[in-house]
Amino acid sequence: MEEVKLLGAWPSPFCYRIIWALKLKGIDYEYVEEDLFNKSDLLLHYNPIHKKIPVLVHNGKPISESTVILEYIEETWPHNPLILNDDPYEKAKARFWTKFIDEKEPIFFAFFQSVGEEQEKATKEAKKVLKVIEDYGVGESRKFLGGEKVGMADLALGWISGWLEGMEEALGVKLLEPQSFPMLMAWIKNFRDVPQIRDNFPDRDQLLIYFKGLRERFIVQATM
């Protein structure tokens, strides 16, 4: 019998990428919640280099970094091929958008962490990134970035379907205005309507509490 274990932390969208992939594939796994402020010996053993989650442990062998884990899942369990399309061009597009989304995430962290003029600058930059995804990502797709089914790029972008809303509310700043990003809003609805996504999502109120606590810490640090 195969042993599949996922080391994660509930607030992490990177962890949910893997949860969604495993659920879409129908793979049974054991979930281990990690305290990122008091990392377990198990996490330090399986990811001694970065000491971060998520970590997938398959038959005792650890795989880290969420996009690497997604590709490992696809190659190890090729049934229900929902993560990467078989067509080489579609695979390349999926990898491009996944890489683009990952590379631009620091802009959203800056949006959330900064104050004053720096936050205004980060807000403009974040909206530019969302506009690129609106026009060239979901704007060129059908239902999802991967076509008619959820693909790897959709899983990478999945964080905006819940986490971004929590960040916006904690800040009191709106990035995703429906009139400015109608296609992204439609994508969010399509994404959230997938049963394996909808049924495996962090609680909205918990996320908001989490982001408000983080925001308070950032404000204190900025004024010290």
Secondary structure, 3 states (H helix, E strand, C coil): CCCEEEEECCCCHHHHHHHHHHHHHCCCCEEEECCCCCCCHHHHHHCCCCCCCCEEEECCEEEECHHHHHHHHHHHCCCCCCCCCCCHHHHHHHHHHHHHHHHHHHHHHHHHHCCHHHHHHHHHHHHHHHHHHHHHHHHHCCCECCECCCCHHHHHHHHHHCHHHHHHHHHCCCCCCCCCCHHHHHHHHHHHHCHHHHCCCCCHHHHHHHHHHHHHHHHHHHHC
